[in-house]
Amino acid sequence: MASKKRLTAAARRAQLIEIGRSVFAERGYEGSSVEEIAGRADISKPILYEHFGGKEGLYAVVVDREIEYVVALIATAIGSGTPRDRIQAATLAFLTYVKDHPDGFAVLAHDSPIHTGDGGMSSLLHEVATRVGDIFAAAFKHSGYSPKHAPIYAHALVGMVTFVGQWWTEERKPSVEVVASHLSALGWMGLRHLPKKPEPLIKPRRKK
């Protein structure tokens, strides 16, 4: 009987991250277990604990890597071009990630366990919105708008794209290119006609 090939520490770690991503995507954090992850990797549980300290440690590494990957994609997409080009490129980059990395997106879309702190989709949205907000702030300042309001629009755009991405994973149509063009057109037309000082349409009621 042939003996199993022993993986290097780096290769074992990479294998566990890949398997962990798949299990967390399928079952969420709470529904996943060390037993299942170790079983799929054909190792004993102590080996997983040795590399990550347990399920929570492995989950944190998986989430951090996904966030770093997505943020790098968005940062590249908004690195050059006109403001409209950047909006469309960032939208398409994120939706392409949703299409090409369904397990990673599923992990981020799951609610993060409270005891792991801030993470998952909330961290991703905040990080991406901050980067997009920097672009908006520069464009606002150049056009005579107050740059301090740029984060409002950045978070609104990122949130919109994220929820559409979640919807797209169920429908899988139309193509991400078509979806991105519609979303960027919506975002751009709204920004293009943005009043410098939007006034509330509904006045707050005075307390009696």
Summary of the structure (lengths in Angstrom):
residues: 208
radius of gyration: 21.1
end to end distance: 85.7
largest distance: 85.7
contacts: 581
relative contact order: 0.10
helix: 75%
strand: 0%
